[in-house]
């Protein structure tokens, strides 16, 4: 539209939205970034960053009555505590529904930077093995891209954000552009030697993490303070706040609009192009429509699906860009499976220095090359070794002087492995509008149906069995296993619902994340995913975003967008 002061509107400021803003502005486009939450100033809005538990009102445990009332879903996040609760939404003010007999935890962070402020920072590439899995076993549709399409964009992203790790030469977990890894501790080194010896073909490696081991691109190396999820004023781990948004702002072509909810997207029925972005000011309730030429939708998986479904019109009566009928279907999450903890004897003369922000990773070893289990796909483990400290006192029967004496020395070394697996794509897992229930701004709520299947349940049993076997092989003298699968959403990797594909009849987006039905709409957050490999997906979102921007800008310059 000729009356728009912006070349492009980006909706959402989290991991993918921040990358879209950076790439678009650096390529010369005047960019408006819309964030539904408030502005966050790094440092100033990290009030608990370096606070000890005894310096907090509730000694680090938080106001549990308030959490049960206002954040019953959000408190299920592993990164939710008294120091980070303000980075998670109020569930009463942001309701959603689940279908009877199903369960899904929608974890959200509405602020500038989104969940990039609280993510786990694991930065793992996908491989051709992952991109070809749907085609190989017949579940889901084939990805329209392969590793070669994304490899240069993984390089591009890693060089900018800084990823610590080591080159291992694992075909199913491609190496990247790494900074030096954080060293393993003594119990991890012992476990690595024994597990790799006892289980040929399995690898016990450094986690590949978007945390700096040395100064990089104007950001300081990690100083090992520990609670990354409370905010990092030195920018030592990658977030939109520390990295992509400052880069976009430096171009002079970025405008940021916070406290602005996107209610829907308006389309010209003749051209099937987006012409307007409908907004609601979250503080005043004022409505406005912003003219749009090009839109990058990065509101997080369910946020983006909500906007698309609520943009239904005469041309797209079941949601924008939904001629296929698959919008909202195929919702996925990484399977957050069993947790296995081993207690070890020895190494009593060793103690960790500082609070290392990363751990170890055991890449997938099941069903590679051939099916060797009673389930399809596979899983990996993330974990770390540590020595029990004074916090173990909450589990002690001692009291008074005896308790103090017990806690004057560190406890034993432990090693914990948490399994994360790949689910089968399932179109019955879906999000739709519940027009009978609206939120405080008058928008229909999302209704989510999500179930794990028999395949995931079988996988979880193998996760527990193999985790126990490896912990025992590492030398543990005691093993404790939690065998449950967490509900969908609790891995914080929700994805799918607007999947990429070659066929417009079975997918929403093409191979460049462009909507088949709406040429000036690109979606590069988790909604675009066609499957959910067991590796953490955030690095892939970033690479897909950079690649999509490159394509969109080239099309614009050629006059074909």
N, C-alpha and C positions, 0 to 999 in steps of 0.2 A: 504494500500500500504506500502511495506517495506521501501521505501525511504522517507516517510514522517516523519519529526521530531515531529509531533503532533499526539496525539491520536484522537483528535476531533477538529473541527472548528465550532465556534459559530459565526453566522452572525447577527449582531445587538447588541447594548449595552444598550438598554432601559430596561424597567421593567422586561421583560421576558428574554432578552439576558443576563442581569446582573445576574439574578438568575441561568441561565444555567451555566454561567462561574463559579459562586461560588460553586454550587453543584458538577460540574464535577471536578474542581480542588481539592476540599476537599475530593473527592473519589479517588484521585491519578492520574487523567488523565492529561496529558500535553495538554494544551488547547490554541488554537489561537483564539482570539476574533477580528473580523473584524468590523470596524466602518467606514461608508462612510464619516462622518464629521470629524472636527478637534478635537484635544485633548483639554479638558477643565480641568483647574486646579481649584478645589474648593477654593473659596475666591479670588484668583488672577483674575479669569475671571467672577467675579460677581461685575462689576463696579458700579452698581446702587443699591446694596443690601439695604443700609441704607440711601440713598439719599432722602432728602425732595424735593417736586416738584420744589421749587425755586432754587434748586441746579442743576437742569438739564437744558440742552440747550433750550429745548422747554417746560419747566415748567411742565413736566410730560405728556403733550399731544402728544409729538413726532412730527416728521416732516411729516405732513399729506400728503403733495405732494409726498414725497418719498414713503410713504406707499402705496398710490394709484397707483404709478408707479411700485414698486418692490414687494409689499406684499399685493395686494388687497384681496387675499383669507385668508392669515395668520392673517390679522388684524381682522377677524371675531371671533377669539378666545377670550373668556372672559379673558384669562390671557395674552393677548397681550397688551403691552403698551411701553412707551419710555424706561422703565427699563428692558424689557424682549424681545424686538423686535429682538435682536441678537441671541436669542435662537430659532427663527423661520426661515424657509428657504426663499430664494429669489424666488418668483413665476416665474419671467421671466427666471431665470436660471434652473428652475425645472418644466417645463410645463407638463400639462396633458390635456386631452380632456374630454368633456361630450357629451353624445348623445343629439341630438336636443329634446327640450321639457322636459329635465330632468336637475336636479341640484344636485351637490355634492361638498362640501367644503373639500378638502384634506388638513388637518392641519398637519404640519410636523416640526420636530426638528432634524436637522442633526448635531449632535455633540456627543462626548463621554458622555454617559448617556441618550441620546435621549430625549424623552418627559418625562422621569422620573424627569427632572428638572422643569417641568412646570405643572405637572398633578394636579388634584384637591384634591388628597390624601384620598378620601373616600374609606374605606376598608370594604366592605360588603360581607358576605358569600351568596352563593346560597343555596337553600334547595331542598329537593326531589320534592317539589311543582314545582320548576323551571325546574328541570331535567326531569320531567314527563309531562310537559305541551304540548310539541309537540305531544306526543302519545295520550294525553287526548283529544285534540280538532282536531287532524288530520291534522294540518298544519306543514309542515316540516317533517323531519325524527326523529326517536327516538334517544335521547342521548344514547351512549353505556355505560355510567357510571351513578351512583347514588351518593347521598350525602355520604353514608358510604365509598365509594371509595376515596373520597377527604377529608373527615373530618380530618384524622390525618395529612394531608399535609397542610390544613388550620392552624392547631395547630402549625405545624413546622414553617410555614412562619410567623405567628403572633408573636410567641415567639422571632423570630429574628428581625423583623422590628419594633416592638413596635406599638400597636394599642390602642389608647385611646377610651374608651367606657364603657357602663354599661350593665350588664346582665339583659335582659328584659323577657326572657322566651317566645319569639314569635316563633311559630312553623315555619312560613314561612321566618323568618330571624334569623337563628341559632346564638346563643351566641358564643363568642370566648374567646381567651386568652387575656384579656384586661388589660391595664394600667388604672388608674383612668381617668374619663372623664373631659374635661374642663367644668366648671360650666355653667349652663344657667344664663342669665341675667334676670332682673326683668320682662321685657315684655314677654320673653319666658316662664318664670314660670307662669305668668298670662295666657298666651295662652294655655299652657299645661293643666292647671287645667280646664279651660273653655271648650276647645275642647274635651278633654276626657270625661267630664261630659255631654256635649251636644250631642256627637256622640259615644255612647257605642260601644266598639270593636275597635275603632281607637286609635292609640298610637302616642304620641308626645314625641320623645326621643332624646337623645344626638346623634349627628352624630358620627359614628365609623370612626376614622380617623387615618392615619399613621403619626401622629404628637405626639411627646413625651411630656407627662405631668410631667415626672421625668427622671433623667439620666438613660440611658439604653444601655447596650452593648457598653460602651465607648463613647456614644454620649450624648450631653448635652440636658437637657429639653428645650423646646421652651421658648424664652424670649419675646414673644409677640410683635415682631417688626412689623409684618403685611404683607409685600409684599413677600410671600413665593416664588412666581413665578419668582422673580429676582435672585434666588439662595439663599442657606442657608449655610453659612460658618461653622456654628456649627453642621450641620448635624442633626438638630432637627426634620426634616421630612424625611421620607424614600425616597431615590433616589439611583440609581445605584452608583452614585458618593460618597454618604455618607456611603453606607452600603455594598452592595454585591461585588462591584469591589475591595474595600480595603480588604475584606475577601478573595477574590480569589487571589489577589496579595500577601497576607501574606503566601500563601502556597508555593510560589516560582515556581508554575507550570503554571502561566498565562503569555502569550505574547499578547500584544495589538498592532494592526495594524490600525492606523487611516488614514483618507483621502483616503480610498480605497473602491471603488464601486464594488459590486459583480454584474457582468454582466450575469452570468449564471452558471449552474452546469453541468458538463460532466458526462455521464453515460456509463459504459461498457455494450454494448447490450447483451452480453452473460449472465452476472450475474445480470443485472439490478441494479447495485450498483453504487453510486456516486464514481468517481475516481478523480475528479478534480473540483476546484472552480476557475472560470475565473474572473479575476479582472481588473479594470482600476484605475490607480492612478488619483485622481481627480485634482491634482495639475500639473502633468506632462503629463497626457494622456497615460502613459506607460501601456502596457498590460502584464499580467502574468497569469499563471495557477498554482495553488497551489495543490499539491497532497492531497487527502482527504481519510480518513478511515471512519469517522463518522461525520455527519453534523447536527447541531441544527440550524434551520432557524428561526430567531427571528427579522426580519427586519421591523416589524410592519405589520399589515394586508395587506395593499396595496403594501408595499415594498416587502413583501414575495411573494405575488401573481405575481408581476411584474417579479421577478427572476424566478419563476417556469414557467410562460408563456414564458419567453424568453429563457428557457432551452429546448425548443422543439427540437426534433431530429427524426431520422427515427423510433426509437422504440416508442417514445411518440410525434407524430407529432403535437398534440394540446396542448402541455405543459407537463412538467415533472410530473409524478405520476398522470396522467389524463386519465387512462383507463376508468373511470366512465363517463367522459364528464362533470363533475360538477365542475371542477377547475375554479375559478373565479365567479361562480354563487352563489346566496344566500347571497349577500353582505347585511350587516345590520348596523344599528346604533341605539343607544337608542333614543327614540322620545324625543326631547327637546321641550317641549310644553309651554303652557302659563305661564306667570309670574304674580303673584298677590301680590300687596303691600298694606298694611293697615297702616293708620296713627292713632295714639292713643293719648288720652289726659291723663294727670296724670304722676306720677313717675318723676316729675320734679326735685326732690332732688337727683336723682340717675344718675350716669354717669359711663360708662364702663372705666376700667383701662387697658391700653395697647390695643393691637390689636389682639384679639383672632383669631386663624387661622381656627376655625371650627364653626359649627352651629348646627342646629337641623335637625331631619329627621322624616317624617311621613311615615311609611312603607305602602306597598300596602294593600288596604282594599277592592278593587273591585274584583268581580268574584272569590272569594275564597270559595271553597266548592260547589258553584252553580253559574250559570250565572245570574247576577242581573242587566245587562245593555244591550244596543243594540250593544255592541262591545265585542270582545274577548280579553283576557289577562287583564293587569292592569297597574297601575302606582303608584309611590310614589312622595313625595315632599322633596326637600332639601331647606333649607333656614336659615335665621337668623334674630334676632332682633337687632336693633342698634338705636342710637340717631343721628339725623342729625347734622352735624358739619359745619365748615366754607365753605366747598365745595358747600353747598346749595346756596351760593351767586351767582353762575352762573345763577340761575333761578330767582333771585330777580329783581324786578323793581327798587329797591333803588339804589342810587348812592352817592359816596363821603362819607361825614360824616354820613349820614343816613344809608348807607350800612354797614359801620364799626360798628355803634352802634347796628345794627340788628344782626351782626355776633359775637358780644362779648359774647353772651350766646348761649348754644346749642339749636338746634331746637327740635321738638317733637320726640317721640319714633316712630319707624316704625317696621313692621314685613313683611318680604318678603318670599314668597313661590314660588319655581320654580319646575314645574312638569317634571318628567322624566318617560317615559312609555316604555312598551315592544311592539315592532312591531311584526306582523306576518311574519314568514320566507317567502321570495318571491324569487324564482329562476330567475325571470326576472330582478332583481337588480343584476348587474354583472359588472365585470371588464374584459376587453380583451385588446389585443395588437392592436395598430393602426400603422401598418407597413408603412403607408404613411407619418407618422410624427415621426421624431427622435429628441432626445435631443442633447445637445452640445457634448456628448460623443459618439454619433452615435447609441444610443439604442432606440428601438421603444418606443413611449410614451404609457401610459395607456389611454384607453378610458372607461369612467365609465357611466353606465346608472343606475339611481336611482330615484325612485318615492315613495312617501308615498301613501298608499291606503285608501280606504273608511273607513276601520276599524280604522286606525290611526287618520283620520279626526274626526270621531265620538268620539274617545277617548279624543281628544284634547278639544272638547266642554265640556265634562264631567269634565276634569281636571280644566277648568276655572270655571265652575259652582260650583263644590265642593270646590275649593280653596277659592272662594269668600264667600261661606257659612261658611267655617271654620274661615276665617279672621274676618267676622262679628260676629260670635259667640265668638271669642276671645276678642271682645270689641272695634274693630276699629271704629273710627268716620268717616273715609273716606276710600274708597277702589278704587284702580286703577288697571285695568287688561289689560295685553297685551295678546291677544288670539291667536296669530300666532304660527305655528309650524316652527321651524328653519329648513333650508335645511339639508338633510342628511350630516353627517360628522361633524356638528358643535357641537355635544355633545363631540366630540373627542373620541368616543367609536366605531369607525368603526371596524367591525368584520365579520367573515364568509368568504366564498370563497374556503376554504380547510377544510371542516367540518369533524368532527369526526363521526363515525358511525360503526355499526357492519357489514354492507353489502358493500363490495368493489364496487358493481354496482351503489351505490347511495352516496358514500362518498369517501373522499380522505385519511383520517387517521383512524387508529383503536383506541381502547379504551385507548391506552397508547401514543397517539399522534404520532405514527409511521406510515409512509406512507404505504398503502396497497401494492403499486407497487414497492417501493424502500426501502428495509429493513434498510439501514443505513441512512435514512433521518427522522428526527423528527421535527415537527412544533408545537411550544407551545405559539406563540403569538395570537393575536385576530383572525387570519385567521382560527384557528381550531374550532371556536365556532359553535355550532349546533343550538342555539337560542340565543336571546338577552334579557335576563330578565331585569327588570327595575332597578335592583341594579347595581351600578358601577362594571365593570368587572375586574379591575386590580388585585384584590386579588386572583381571580380565575385563572388568567393567571399565577401568581406566584406559586400557589399550583399545577396547572397542570404541570408546568415546573419541579418543584422539584420531582413530582411523575414520570414524564417521564424519568428524569435522573436516578432515582433509578432503573427503569425498564431496561434502556439501559445498565447501568453499570453491573447489574446482568446478563443480556444476554451476555455481552462481557466476563465476568469472566467465564461464563458457556461455552464459545466458540460457541455460537449459533447466534451471531450477526456478 
